[in-house]
């Protein structure tokens, strides 16, 4: 899910004994974890996020298509129904950094709710995407009037903040190999209800940027992971196997 500057995005500060649980839970929450069925007659968050309506539009984007650009008006929140989205920022010197890779069930662009008038990042589709665009006014109205939806959104933000804290501290204490293994597990949504997903094609430069190391180190570790049968990758993307978790748990 949104994911702080990516030198903050990578790691796990928790004791080894609790890491298995965290690996399964510290990615931004999937919608199935929080969008519980509503009782008859009550507001249903799933329906709100699944259908169009006043202030809501269902939009489709092709792979690599720009959703919004840094500096655009911040006037809506987006919810991912299908696909993957990459968030990036560009410095005044023109250097680009990836700050998040998001998937199904994630929100982004929520800075519009906190007084942002302009986007501070760019969002680009990494695969074919289906997004629900919720205008700021409609989103604010739903949060104020519907406690069920407010609970879902607050739970999402809290879980993401916990992830940021874990990433920041882990960046300080774990090796780059372990950080890379954890990133791959998170991007594949390891520990979710379904089997790990294939990670869309992503450059080694981006992976290196996200864990705070060099491309050559990422290349070395990726080759090692593949030789050990922990991952498979080609021009289509990266397939992660659950055995990669052993790298994260290894002291």
Buried (B, 14 or more C-beta within 10 A) or exposed (E): BBBBBBBBBBBBBBEEEEBBEBBBBBBBBBBEBBBEEBEEEEBBBBEBBBEEEEBBEEEEBEBEEEBBEBEBEBBBBBBBBEBBBBBBBBEEEEEEBBBBBBBBBBBBBBBBBEEBEEBEBBBBBBBEBBBBBBBBEBBBBBBEEBEBBBBBBEEBBEBBEBBBBBBBBBBEEBBBBBBBBBBBBBBBBBBBEEEBBBBBBBEBEBBBBBBBBEBEBBEBBBEEBEEEEBBEBEEEBBBBBEEBBEBBBEE
